[in-house]
C-alpha cells in the first residue's frame, strides 16, 4: 500500500513487523475483490429464466440457460482474480439476456 510508511509495507497474506518498538502489527487476511459484491448478471439471468418459463417465452429459455452458465463462469473467473475475463463473460451474459427479451 503506497500510503503506509515503509516500516509497514508488506505482501498480501503475510504479516509485517513494525520497525519502531511498541508499534502495532498489521496482518492482511483477506483482500477484497469485485467478486465480493458483484454477481455478474447472475440475478438478472435467473429472473429472466423465471419470467420466460412462466410467461411462455420457450424460445428464450436456452438463451437464459446459457446466460446463467456464463454469469456463473464470470463469478468463477473473478474469484480466480481474472477481472478482464470476468467482465467479458458478464457482458456476454447481459447480451444473452437482452437477446432473450427480444425473442
MIDOSE-1310 file (N, C-alpha, C; in nm, 2 decimals, decimal comma, always signed):
residues 103
xxxx	+0,09/-0,12/+0,00/+0,00/+0,00/+0,00/+0,09/+0,12/+0,00; +0,07/+0,21/-0,10/+0,16/+0,33/-0,11/+0,14/+0,43/+0,01; +0,03/+0,42/+0,08/+0,00/+0,52/+0,18/+0,06/+0,48/+0,32; +0,11/+0,36/+0,33/+0,17/+0,32/+0,46/+0,32/+0,36/+0,46
xxxx	+0,37/+0,39/+0,57/+0,51/+0,42/+0,58/+0,59/+0,29/+0,55; +0,72/+0,31/+0,50/+0,80/+0,19/+0,46/+0,81/+0,08/+0,57; +0,80/+0,12/+0,70/+0,81/+0,02/+0,80/+0,69/-0,08/+0,81; +0,57/-0,04/+0,74/+0,45/-0,12/+0,75/+0,42/-0,19/+0,61
xxxx	+0,51/-0,16/+0,51/+0,48/-0,22/+0,38/+0,50/-0,37/+0,39; +0,41/-0,45/+0,32/+0,41/-0,59/+0,33/+0,36/-0,66/+0,20; +0,36/-0,79/+0,19/+0,30/-0,86/+0,09/+0,17/-0,91/+0,14; +0,07/-0,93/+0,05/-0,06/-0,98/+0,08/-0,05/-1,12/+0,14
xxxx	-0,12/-1,14/+0,26/-0,12/-1,27/+0,32/-0,01/-1,29/+0,42; +0,08/-1,20/+0,44/+0,19/-1,21/+0,53/+0,18/-1,09/+0,63; +0,24/-1,12/+0,75/+0,23/-1,01/+0,85/+0,36/-0,93/+0,84; +0,35/-0,81/+0,88/+0,47/-0,72/+0,88/+0,50/-0,67/+1,02
xxxx	+0,62/-0,67/+1,05/+0,65/-0,62/+1,19/+0,70/-0,48/+1,17; +0,66/-0,40/+1,27/+0,70/-0,26/+1,26/+0,84/-0,24/+1,31; +0,91/-0,14/+1,26/+1,05/-0,12/+1,30/+1,05/-0,04/+1,43; +0,95/+0,03/+1,46/+0,95/+0,10/+1,59/+0,91/+0,01/+1,70
xxxx	+0,97/+0,02/+1,82/+0,92/-0,07/+1,93/+0,78/-0,02/+1,98; +0,70/-0,12/+2,01/+0,56/-0,09/+2,06/+0,46/-0,06/+1,95; +0,50/-0,05/+1,82/+0,41/-0,03/+1,71/+0,32/-0,15/+1,69; +0,20/-0,13/+1,64/+0,11/-0,25/+1,62/+0,15/-0,33/+1,50
xxxx	+0,12/-0,46/+1,50/+0,15/-0,55/+1,39/+0,03/-0,55/+1,30; +0,05/-0,54/+1,17/-0,06/-0,54/+1,07/-0,06/-0,67/+1,00; -0,18/-0,74/+0,99/-0,19/-0,86/+0,92/-0,31/-0,85/+0,82; -0,28/-0,88/+0,69/-0,39/-0,88/+0,59/-0,43/-1,02/+0,57
xxxx	-0,56/-1,05/+0,61/-0,60/-1,19/+0,59/-0,69/-1,21/+0,47; -0,75/-1,11/+0,42/-0,84/-1,12/+0,30/-0,84/-0,99/+0,22; -0,81/-1,01/+0,09/-0,81/-0,89/+0,00/-0,95/-0,89/-0,07; -1,02/-0,78/-0,07/-1,15/-0,77/-0,13/-1,13/-0,77/-0,28
xxxx	-1,22/-0,83/-0,35/-1,22/-0,83/-0,50/-1,36/-0,79/-0,55; -1,37/-0,76/-0,68/-1,51/-0,73/-0,73/-1,61/-0,84/-0,71; -1,56/-0,96/-0,69/-1,65/-1,08/-0,67/-1,72/-1,07/-0,54; -1,67/-0,99/-0,45/-1,73/-0,98/-0,31/-1,86/-0,91/-0,32
xxxx	-1,89/-0,83/-0,42/-2,01/-0,75/-0,42/-2,08/-0,75/-0,55; -2,03/-0,81/-0,66/-2,09/-0,81/-0,79/-2,13/-0,95/-0,82; -2,25/-0,97/-0,88/-2,30/-1,10/-0,92/-2,29/-1,13/-1,06; -2,23/-1,03/-1,14/-2,21/-1,05/-1,28/-2,33/-1,10/-1,36
xxxx	-2,44/-1,03/-1,34/-2,57/-1,06/-1,41/-2,63/-1,19/-1,38; -2,59/-1,26/-1,27/-2,65/-1,39/-1,23/-2,79/-1,37/-1,19; -2,82/-1,27/-1,11/-2,96/-1,24/-1,06/-3,05/-1,21/-1,18; -3,00/-1,12/-1,27/-3,08/-1,09/-1,39/-3,11/-1,21/-1,47
xxxx	-3,01/-1,30/-1,49/-3,03/-1,42/-1,57/-3,13/-1,51/-1,51; -3,13/-1,53/-1,38/-3,22/-1,62/-1,31/-3,37/-1,56/-1,32; -3,38/-1,43/-1,30/-3,51/-1,36/-1,31/-3,56/-1,38/-1,45; -3,48/-1,36/-1,55/-3,52/-1,38/-1,69/-3,57/-1,52/-1,72
xxxx	-3,50/-1,61/-1,66/-3,53/-1,76/-1,68/-3,67/-1,78/-1,62; -3,70/-1,73/-1,50/-3,83/-1,75/-1,44/-3,94/-1,68/-1,52; -3,92/-1,56/-1,56/-4,02/-1,49/-1,64/-4,05/-1,56/-1,77; -3,94/-1,60/-1,84/-3,97/-1,67/-1,97/-4,04/-1,81/-1,95
xxxx	-4,00/-1,87/-1,84/-4,07/-2,00/-1,81/-4,22/-1,98/-1,78; -4,25/-1,89/-1,69/-4,39/-1,87/-1,65/-4,48/-1,80/-1,75; -4,42/-1,72/-1,84/-4,50/-1,64/-1,93/-4,48/-1,69/-2,08; -4,43/-1,81/-2,09/-4,43/-1,88/-2,22/-4,33/-1,84/-2,32
xxxx	-4,22/-1,78/-2,28/-4,11/-1,75/-2,37/-4,02/-1,87/-2,39; -4,07/-1,98/-2,45/-4,00/-2,10/-2,45/-3,88/-2,09/-2,54; -3,88/-2,01/-2,65/-3,77/-2,00/-2,73/-3,65/-1,93/-2,67; -3,68/-1,85/-2,56/-3,57/-1,78/-2,49/-3,51/-1,86/-2,38
xxxx	-3,57/-1,97/-2,34/-3,51/-2,05/-2,23/-3,37/-2,09/-2,25; -3,33/-2,15/-2,37/-3,19/-2,18/-2,39/-3,09/-2,07/-2,38; -3,14/-1,95/-2,43/-3,05/-1,83/-2,41/-3,03/-1,79/-2,26; -3,14/-1,81/-2,19/-3,14/-1,78/-2,04/-3,05/-1,88/-1,97
xxxx	-3,06/-2,00/-2,01/-2,97/-2,10/-1,95/-2,82/-2,08/-1,98; -2,79/-2,04/-2,11/-2,65/-2,00/-2,14/-2,61/-1,88/-2,06; -2,70/-1,78/-2,04/-2,66/-1,66/-1,97/-2,63/-1,70/-1,82; -2,71/-1,79/-1,76/-2,68/-1,83/-1,62/-2,54/-1,90/-1,62
xxxx	-2,51/-1,99/-1,71/-2,38/-2,05/-1,72/-2,27/-1,95/-1,74; -2,29/-1,85/-1,82/-2,19/-1,75/-1,85/-2,16/-1,66/-1,73; -2,27/-1,63/-1,66/-2,25/-1,54/-1,54/-2,19/-1,62/-1,42; -2,22/-1,75/-1,41/-2,15/-1,83/-1,31/-2,00/-1,85/-1,35
xxxx	-1,97/-1,86/-1,47/-1,83/-1,86/-1,52/-1,76/-1,73/-1,49; -1,83/-1,62/-1,50/-1,77/-1,49/-1,47/-1,74/-1,48/-1,33; -1,83/-1,52/-1,24/-1,81/-1,52/-1,10/-1,69/-1,60/-1,06; -1,67/-1,72/-1,13/-1,56/-1,81/-1,10/-1,43/-1,74/-1,15
xxxx	-1,43/-1,67/-1,26/-1,31/-1,60/-1,31/-1,27/-1,49/-1,22; -1,37/-1,42/-1,16/-1,34/-1,31/-1,07/-1,28/-1,37/-0,94; -1,33/-1,48/-0,89/-1,27/-1,55/-0,77/-1,12/-1,59/-0,80; -1,09/-1,62/-0,92/-0,96/-1,66/-0,95/-0,87/-1,54/-0,97
xxxx	-0,93/-1,42/-0,98/-0,85/-1,30/-1,00/-0,84/-1,24/-1,14; -0,91/-1,30/-1,23/-0,90/-1,26/-1,37/-1,02/-1,16/-1,40; -1,00/-1,04/-1,37/-1,11/-0,94/-1,37/-1,15/-0,91/-1,52; -1,06/-0,91/-1,61/-1,09/-0,89/-1,75/-1,18/-1,00/-1,81
xxxx	-1,15/-1,12/-1,78/-1,23/-1,23/-1,83/-1,37/-1,23/-1,76; -1,37/-1,19/-1,63/-1,50/-1,19/-1,56/-1,59/-1,08/-1,62; -1,53/-0,96/-1,65/-1,62/-0,86/-1,71/-1,66/-0,90/-1,85; -1,58/-0,96/-1,93/-1,62/-1,01/-2,07/-1,73/-1,11/-2,06
xxxx	-1,72/-1,21/-1,97/-1,82/-1,31/-1,96/-1,95/-1,25/-1,90; -1,94/-1,15/-1,82/-2,06/-1,08/-1,77/-2,13/-1,01/-1,88; -2,05/-0,95/-1,97/-2,11/-0,88/-2,08/-2,18/-0,98/-2,18; -2,12/-1,09/-2,20/-2,19/-1,20/-2,28/-2,32/-1,24/-2,21
xxxx	-2,32/-1,25/-2,08/-2,44/-1,29/-2,01/-2,55/-1,18/-2,03; -2,51/-1,06/-2,02/-2,60/-0,95/-2,04/-2,66/-0,95/-2,19; -2,57/-0,97/-2,28/-2,62/-0,98/-2,42/-2,71/-1,09/-2,45; -2,68/-1,21/-2,39/-2,78/-1,32/-2,40/-2,91/-1,29/-2,34
xxxx	-2,91/-1,22/-2,22/-3,04/-1,18/-2,16/-3,11/-1,08/-2,25; -3,04/-0,99/-2,31/-3,11/-0,89/-2,40/-3,17/-0,96/-2,52; -3,09/-1,05/-2,58/-3,14/-1,13/-2,69/-3,27/-1,21/-2,65; -3,27/-1,26/-2,53/-3,39/-1,34/-2,48/-3,51/-1,25/-2,47
xxx	-3,49/-1,12/-2,43/-3,60/-1,03/-2,42/-3,66/-1,00/-2,56; -3,57/-0,99/-2,66/-3,62/-0,96/-2,79/-3,70/-1,08/-2,85; -3,66/-1,20/-2,82/-3,73/-1,32/-2,86/-3,87/-1,33/-2,79
